[in-house]
Amino acid sequence: MARGAQHGRRIAVVAGLAAMAVVLGGCGLLFPPTGFGGDLPSSSPIASYRTGSATIAIDGGTAIQLTDLADGASIDSLYGSNVHWTGGDGWHIRLAGAGADDGGFGGLGGFGDSGILTIDRIADGKHLTTYDNDNRCIVDIQVADKTGLKGKATCKGLEWYDALDLGGFSPNGPKDLDLPKFDAELTFEAAP
């Protein structure tokens, strides 16, 4: 075999072994755990919640009762809360990131202890959702630990968005539906 052919074959073998190492080693070779300035924090479960309820009063109206807690409601040390209340007439409240040791979402979100509150409504074949990019909700978390989750929120000037219209998202957030803005008062609680 010619010397150039042997050299080319060695390069091919080395390249093949390197590619195999990346495939077998996964992302750890490309993004080692210490690549972000140290070990990534680990998540510890704090509690799972089994019961709960919430209320929504839109524009000072009668409070809508949300009497069911969706499966998987929980809180952990890294990501905080992941709780979803549901009720009749298609109303939903979601609270994510509340009560985490480092501000929620692995310290990446900077949401503090209050997390992100979202109101959803399924109506007339549409999934409407709020998008709080301007901090329109002031969330007051009274308890977020192994004993339970309890709080309230005051929201001013919320807008509805079509949750299924991904084409409406831009770097500035989704496009609103040109529906009237609204205010909301919410209460919520969950227990193990």
N, C-alpha and C positions, 0 to 999 in steps of 0.2 A: 504494500500500500504506500502511496506517495506521502511524503512528509506533510504537505499542505492538507491532504485529506485527513491524516491522523489528527492534526491540529484542529481542523473543523469539527471532527467527531468529538474531541475532548470538550470543545466549547459547547457543543450541542448537549452532551451529557451533563456538564456543569449547569447549563441553563435549565435543563429538564429537572435536575435535582433541586435547584433553587425554586422553580415553579411548584414542584411537588411540596416543598417545605412550606411555601406560602399557603397552598391549598390545605395541607394537613394541619398547619399551625393556626390557620384562621386569622382573624383580625389582630390577635395578640402580637403577631410579628410586625404588622404595619402600625398598630396603635398600642404600644405596650401600656400596661396599667399605670406606670409611672410617667407616661408621656405628658400628663397634664400637671406636672409639678408635685406628684406624690400619689399614694394609693388612693383609688376612688373609694368614697365612703360606702359602707354596706348598709343595707336596709334591715331593720328589725321590726317584726310585727309588734304592735302595741295592743290592738284589740280588734275583734270582729264585732259588728253591731247586728243585732237580730230584730230589734223593734225600733219604731220611730214614727214621727209624724212631722208635718210642716204646714204652714199656712202662707198664702199669698193674698194680699189685698191690693188690687190694681186701682190707682187713682182714688184712693179713699173708699172704695166700694167694700162690699161684704167679703169677708175673708174666705178664700177658697181652701178647702181642707184637702190635704194630701196625707192619706192615712196609711200608705204602704211604703215600706223600705225595700228597695231592690236588693236581690241577692248580691253578695260580695261586698257589702258595705263594710269598710274597715278604715283603720288608720295605722300608719307605720312611721318609723323614725325618719326615714329619708324623704318620702314623698308626701307625707301628711295624710289628710283624709281623702277617701274616695267613696263618697256617699251620694246616693240618688234616691230621692223621694218621689213617689208617683201618687196620682189620685184620679178621680173621675174627670170626665170631660177633657182628657188629653193633657192635663197640666203636669209638669215635672220641674223639680229643682235639683241641680247638681252642685256639690261643693267639693272642690279638689284642692289639695295642698294645705289645708288648714291644720295647724298643730304640729308641723314637722320641726325637728330639732334645729334645722338650719335654714328655715324659711321656705321649705317646700321644693319639690321637684329636684332633689339632690343639690340644692343650693343654686341651681341654675336660673330659677324664676324670680327670685327676689320678691316673693309675694308676702313675706312676713308671715305672721301667725294666722292671718285671716283667709288666706287662700283665694281661690277664684270661684265666684258664684255665678251660675248660669241658670236662666229660666228658659224652659222649652214648652212649646204647646203644639200638639198635633190637632189640626183643625182643617176642615174642608180639603182634605187630601194633601195638605202641606205640613212640613215640619218647620215651624218657626222657632228661632232661637235668639237669645240676646248675645251681644258681643261687647264685653266691657273693656274696650281699649282706652277709654278716657277716665277710668276709675269712677264711674257713675254710681257705684254701690259702696256704701260704707258698711263693712261687715264687722260685727262685734261678736267675737267668739268668747263665750263665757267659760266653757269647758271643752277641751279636746284632748282626751287621754283615755286610759283603760276603763275609767268609770262611765264614760259616755262622751257625747258631742252635743253641745247646746249653744245656740246663739240666735242673733237676729240681724237683720240688714235693712237699711234704708237706701233705696235706689231712686235717682232723679234723672229724668230725661232719657230713659232707655229706648232703644229702637229695635224693631223686629227685623231679622234677616232670614232668608231661606237657607236652612242648614244643608240642603241637598244641592244647592247651586254653587258648586265649587268654582265655576267660571267667574263668579262674582268676587273672588278673593284677590286681593292685591297686596303689595307690601304695607299698605295703610289699613288693611283689614278688609272684610267683605263689604259689598255694596248693600245698603239698606233697602227695604222694600217700599219706601215712601209712604209708610203707614204713620199715623200720628204717634209722636213720642208719648211715653207714659211714665208714671211714677209707680213704685211698688214698695210695700212694707212686707217683710218676710220674717217668720219665726221658724226655727227648726230644732229638732232634737233626735238623738239616736242613743240606744242603750244596748249593752251586750246581751 
